[in-house]
């Protein structure tokens, strides 16, 4: 994770793209899937959660930058709705490349 969060919207956008791309690659490589599955298909109660944290430089404290959830599906790609965090974005879209 980068030492400092970007200061401009453009840099934040690029950083989020890189972060989400790596998260998708890691999830695919680890074979992660939503926990609730019925008959080989995802249950409607399955939920993906995306969490971005940062470590404060001076205090070494971990802070929540953004967290959101996506309901349903067996693929992490999709629209995540904000649950909490310092960044006020209402949603993020995670795309499989």
N, C-alpha and C positions, 0 to 999 in steps of 0.2 A: 504494500500500500504506500502511496506517496507520502513523503515526510510532511508536506504542506498541502492543504487543499487549495485549489486554484482560486484566484480572487475575482476573475471576470466570468461572466456568463459563458462566453465562448470557450474559455479554458475549462470551466466546469463541465460543459457539454462534452468536450473531447475526453476529459478524465472519466466521466460517467460511461461513455462509450467503451473505453478501454477496460474499465472495471467490470462492466456488465458482460462484455465479450469474454473476459477471462473467467468470470463466474459461470457462464454457460458452458465453456470448454471444460472446466473442472467438473461441473455437474454431469456432463456427458461422459467424461473419462471415468468418473467414479460410479457411473450407472445409477445415479440418484433419481428417484421418482417419488411422487407423493405417496405417503404411507397407506392411505385407504384405497384399496383396489378390490373390485368385485368381478369375478369371472374374467380376469385378464384385462379388464378395462377400468379406468379410473372412476371412482364413485363421485357423485355430485358433491360430496362433502370434502373431497380432497382439496388441500390448500397448499400453495407454494408461498413461501415467505422470503423476501429479499431484504437483507440488512446491510447497511453500509456504516462502518464506524471509522473513527479517526483517533489517533493518539496525540494528545496535546504535547507540544515540544518541551515545555518547561516542567509541567507537573507529571507527565507520563500517564495522565488520566485518559481513559477511553471514553469518548463521547459518541452518542448516536447522531449520525449525520442525516440518515433517512432510512425509514423502514416502511415496507408496504407488503400487501398480500395479493395473491391471484387465486381465485377459487376455480377448482375443476381442471380437468385435463391431466395428461400424463407427460406433458412437455413444459419446461420452465418458461418457454417463450410466451409472451402475451403482455397484457396491460396489468400493471401492479398499482393498486390504489394505496395512497399514503395512509399510514397508521400513526406515525410519530416521527420526530427528528427535527433537526435545526433547519434543514432546507425545506422551504414551503411549497415545493412542487406538488401538485395535486396527484399526479400519476407519472409513472415511467413505463415505457414500452421496452420490453426485452425481446430482441429479435435473434433468431437462429441464423447463422451465416454459413 
